[in-house]
Amino acid sequence: MAEHGSIVVGGHEVRPGTTDHFELPIGRLVTGTDMALPVRVVHGAEPGPTAWLNAAIHGDEVGGVEVITRVLRDLDPMAMRGTVLAVPVVNVWGFVGGDRFLPDRRDLNRSFPGSPSGSLAAQIAHLFMTEVVGRSVVGIDLHTASDHRSNLPQIRADLDDPETRRLAEAFGAPVMVHARNRAGTLRQAATRRGATVLLYEAGEALRFDETAIATGVAGVRRVLAAIGMVDGLTAADVPPVESRATGWVRAGRSGILHLNVDLGDRVERRQVLGTIDDAFGNAVAAVRASRDGLVIGVTRSPLVNRGDAVAHLAEIA
């Protein structure tokens, strides 16, 4: 067996077969209170790959935090090969205040790979890339929908890359969407560093959606098994469907929305998805599907303005 020693993260040494948690300093509040990145390291007794799990890059996306909590609860370092680096809350400022953004209104997930001397977002991104991504070969970035929307559990990834596709299939979410890398995102920066990255989208902001959480927990466990870190790889009950194109249906008029479809529904082009009424209950517009597809996202707000996103449809390959 190859030599397998301790791992050092942020100056903290973790011995094989143990779990440790600590904080990486990232700044202070205006009151002088220290703020830090919470990290838990599960260092397996046997050698193997290093994978990271992270959530709450957007501070109001709390569902992924619970996914990581449940995954870690069942990880036994004495029965594990390799190392899991878990950062359940990346945007600590936003998480405390229930806000998507940082205090300077920057989107942390448009600030990677960051800089040690840049904005607050750039500094957090740089710290995460240095201490977490730089040590890992696989990463799972956990998200929920935003802006009063809800997402069907789905994996977004580069499905043209064989290893990424293999892990997306292993995760076993209902849908896997081929998605390009956006500039400044963790996924783009980590991929450029050579890591294989899956982005999990499910549920809604500031809410615990049990289906989204349970699907995420099962999916993370399957990925860890697929890369040889834990035993017990079991396939999802229903294989994921693949989508190569998605698009939002938008409101043609302002008013009160009555949506007739929900997450996971199959729809046909021109199908009426709902109606928009005025304040007196008079119908002013119908919302029709722009394509055949699967509903993977919906607004949860009944009040819409012309142009607002109403339903996200994925074409199924």
C-alpha positions in Angstrom: 0.0 0.0 0.0 1.3 3.5 -0.9 2.4 5.7 2.0 -0.5 7.8 3.3 0.3 10.6 5.6 -1.4 13.6 7.1 -3.0 16.4 5.0 -2.4 20.1 5.9 -5.1 22.6 5.1 -4.7 26.3 6.1 -1.9 25.2 8.5 -4.1 22.6 10.2 -2.8 19.0 10.1 -5.3 16.2 9.9 -4.0 12.6 10.4 -5.2 9.6 8.4 -8.4 8.0 9.7 -9.6 11.2 11.5 -12.0 14.1 11.0 -11.3 17.7 12.0 -13.0 21.0 11.6 -11.6 24.5 11.8 -11.9 28.0 10.3 -9.9 29.9 7.7 -9.8 33.6 8.4 -11.2 35.8 5.6 -11.9 39.2 7.1 -13.7 41.2 9.7 -17.1 42.9 10.1 -17.1 46.7 10.6 -17.5 45.9 14.4 -14.1 44.1 14.3 -15.7 40.7 14.6 -13.7 38.0 12.8 -15.3 36.2 9.9 -14.0 32.9 8.7 -14.6 30.1 6.2 -15.8 26.9 8.0 -14.0 23.8 6.9 -14.4 20.1 7.8 -11.8 17.6 6.6 -12.5 13.9 6.6 -9.2 12.2 5.9 -9.5 8.5 5.1 -7.4 5.8 6.7 -6.4 4.7 3.2 -5.0 6.6 0.2 -7.3 7.8 -2.5 -8.6 10.9 -4.3 -9.5 14.3 -2.7 -12.9 15.7 -3.4 -14.5 18.9 -2.2 -18.1 19.7 -1.3 -19.3 23.3 -1.1 -22.6 25.2 -0.6 -23.9 28.7 0.0 -21.7 30.5 -2.5 -24.9 32.5 -2.7 -25.7 33.2 0.9 -29.5 32.6 0.6 -29.1 29.1 -0.9 -29.3 27.1 2.3 -30.4 23.7 0.9 -26.9 22.6 0.1 -25.7 23.2 3.6 -28.1 20.6 4.8 -26.9 18.2 2.1 -23.3 18.5 3.3 -24.4 18.1 6.9 -26.1 14.8 6.2 -23.3 13.5 3.9 -20.7 14.2 6.6 -22.8 12.6 9.3 -22.4 9.2 7.6 -18.8 9.4 6.5 -16.4 7.2 8.5 -12.8 8.2 7.9 -11.6 4.7 9.1 -13.6 3.1 6.2 -12.8 5.7 3.6 -10.1 6.1 0.9 -8.9 9.6 0.2 -10.1 12.9 1.6 -13.3 15.0 1.6 -12.9 18.8 2.1 -16.3 20.2 3.0 -17.1 23.9 3.1 -20.8 24.2 3.8 -20.9 28.0 3.8 -18.7 29.9 1.4 -20.4 33.3 1.4 -20.5 33.7 5.2 -21.6 37.3 5.1 -24.6 36.5 2.8 -25.5 33.4 4.9 -25.7 35.4 8.1 -28.0 38.0 6.5 -30.0 35.7 4.2 -28.6 37.6 1.2 -27.5 36.2 -2.1 -24.6 38.7 -2.4 -21.7 40.0 -0.4 -21.8 43.3 1.4 -20.4 45.1 -1.6 -23.2 43.5 -3.7 -20.8 41.4 -5.6 -21.8 37.9 -6.8 -19.1 35.6 -5.4 -19.8 33.1 -8.2 -18.6 35.6 -10.7 -15.4 36.4 -8.9 -13.3 33.2 -9.4 -10.4 32.5 -9.4 -10.0 35.6 -7.3 -7.0 37.5 -6.0 -5.3 37.9 -2.6 -5.4 41.6 -2.9 -8.7 42.3 -4.7 -12.2 42.9 -3.5 -13.7 40.9 -0.6 -15.2 38.5 -3.2 -11.9 38.1 -4.9 -10.1 37.4 -1.7 -12.7 34.7 -0.6 -12.5 33.1 -4.1 -8.7 33.1 -4.0 -8.6 31.5 -0.5 -11.1 28.8 -1.7 -9.1 28.0 -4.8 -5.8 27.8 -2.9 -6.9 25.8 0.1 -9.7 23.7 -1.3 -9.8 23.4 -5.1 -6.0 23.3 -5.4 -5.9 20.0 -3.4 -8.8 18.3 -5.1 -9.5 16.3 -8.3 -13.3 16.3 -8.0 -15.8 19.0 -6.7 -19.5 19.2 -6.2 -20.9 22.8 -6.0 -24.4 22.8 -4.4 -26.9 25.5 -5.4 -30.6 26.3 -5.3 -32.8 28.6 -7.4 -33.0 32.3 -6.7 -35.5 35.1 -7.1 -38.5 33.3 -5.7 -38.0 30.4 -8.1 -37.6 26.6 -7.5 -35.6 24.1 -9.4 -36.1 20.5 -10.2 -33.0 18.5 -8.9 -30.5 18.6 -11.8 -26.8 18.4 -12.5 -25.3 21.1 -14.7 -21.9 20.0 -16.2 -19.8 19.6 -19.3 -21.4 16.4 -20.6 -18.9 16.3 -23.5 -16.1 15.4 -21.1 -16.1 11.7 -20.5 -15.2 11.7 -16.8 -17.6 14.6 -16.0 -20.4 12.7 -17.8 -19.6 9.5 -15.9 -19.9 11.3 -12.6 -23.0 13.2 -13.6 -24.7 9.9 -14.5 -23.5 8.4 -11.2 -25.0 11.3 -9.3 -28.4 10.2 -10.5 -30.4 13.5 -10.4 -33.6 13.4 -12.6 -32.0 15.6 -15.2 -28.4 16.3 -16.3 -28.0 19.5 -18.4 -25.1 20.2 -20.7 -24.1 23.7 -19.6 -21.2 25.9 -20.7 -18.8 27.3 -18.2 -19.6 30.9 -17.3 -16.8 33.4 -16.8 -15.9 34.0 -13.2 -17.7 30.9 -11.8 -16.2 28.4 -9.5 -16.9 25.7 -12.0 -14.9 27.4 -14.8 -12.0 28.3 -12.5 -11.8 24.8 -11.0 -12.1 23.1 -14.4 -9.2 25.2 -15.7 -7.2 23.9 -12.7 -7.9 20.3 -13.9 -10.7 19.4 -11.5 -13.9 17.5 -12.6 -16.8 19.6 -11.4 -20.5 19.0 -11.0 -23.0 21.8 -10.2 -26.1 20.6 -8.4 -29.2 22.8 -8.6 -32.4 21.9 -6.6 -35.1 23.6 -4.5 -35.4 27.3 -3.7 -33.6 29.9 -1.7 -34.1 30.2 2.1 -36.1 27.0 2.2 -35.4 23.3 3.0 -37.0 21.2 0.2 -36.8 17.6 1.4 -36.8 16.1 -2.1 -34.0 18.4 -3.2 -32.0 17.6 -0.1 -32.5 13.8 -0.2 -31.7 13.7 -3.9 -28.5 15.7 -3.3 -27.4 13.5 -0.4 -27.9 10.3 -2.4 -26.1 11.8 -5.4 -23.1 13.0 -3.5 -22.7 9.6 -1.9 -22.9 7.9 -5.3 -20.2 10.2 -6.7 -17.9 9.4 -3.8 -18.4 5.7 -4.5 -17.9 6.2 -8.2 -14.4 7.7 -7.6 -13.5 4.9 -5.2 -13.7 6.8 -1.9 -16.4 4.7 -0.3 -18.1 1.4 -0.9 -21.7 0.7 -1.9 -22.3 2.3 -5.3 -25.9 1.9 -6.2 -27.5 3.4 -9.3 -30.5 5.7 -9.1 -33.9 4.1 -9.4 -34.5 6.0 -12.6 -31.5 7.0 -14.9 -31.2 10.7 -15.5 -32.5 12.2 -18.7 -30.2 14.5 -20.7 -30.8 18.0 -22.0 -28.6 19.9 -24.4 -30.8 23.0 -24.6 -33.0 24.9 -22.1 -34.9 28.2 -22.1 -37.2 30.3 -19.9 -40.8 31.0 -20.9 -41.5 34.7 -19.9 -44.6 36.6 -19.1 -46.1 38.5 -22.0 -48.1 40.8 -19.8 -47.9 42.0 -16.2 -50.4 40.7 -13.7 -51.3 37.8 -11.4 -50.0 34.5 -12.5 -51.9 31.2 -12.2 -49.4 28.5 -13.2 -50.9 25.1 -14.2 -47.7 23.1 -14.4 -45.0 22.2 -11.8 -41.5 20.8 -11.6 -41.0 17.5 -13.5 -44.0 18.0 -15.8 -43.6 17.2 -19.5 -45.1 19.8 -21.8 -45.6 20.3 -25.5 -44.9 23.4 -27.6 -47.7 25.9 -27.5 -49.3 24.2 -24.5 -50.9 26.6 -22.0 -48.8 26.6 -18.9 -50.9 29.1 -17.1 -52.8 32.4 -17.3 -52.1 36.0 -16.2 -55.1 37.9 -14.8 -55.5 41.5 -13.8 -56.4 42.5 -10.2 -60.1 41.9 -10.8 -59.7 38.3 -12.1 -59.9 39.1 -15.8 -57.6 37.0 -18.0 -55.2 39.2 -19.9 -52.8 36.7 -21.3 -52.0 33.0 -21.6 -48.5 31.6 -20.9 -47.6 29.1 -23.6 -44.6 26.6 -23.8 -42.0 27.8 -26.3 -40.8 24.2 -26.9 -41.5 20.6 -26.1 -39.7 19.7 -22.9 -39.5 19.1 -19.2 -40.2 21.7 -16.6 -37.0 22.1 -14.6 -37.7 25.5 -13.0 -40.7 27.7 -12.1 -41.4 31.0 -10.4 -43.1 30.8 -7.0 -44.3 34.4 -7.1 -47.8 35.0 -8.3 -47.0 38.6 -9.2 -45.2 39.0 -12.6 -44.2 41.9 -14.8 -43.9 41.6 -18.5 -40.7 39.8 -19.3 -40.4 38.0 -16.0 -39.2 34.3 -16.1 -42.1 32.0 -15.5 -41.1 28.4 -16.4 -37.8 26.9 -17.3 -38.1 24.2 -20.0 -35.4 21.6 -20.9 -35.4 19.9 -24.3 -34.9 16.2 -23.7 -32.3 14.5 -25.9 
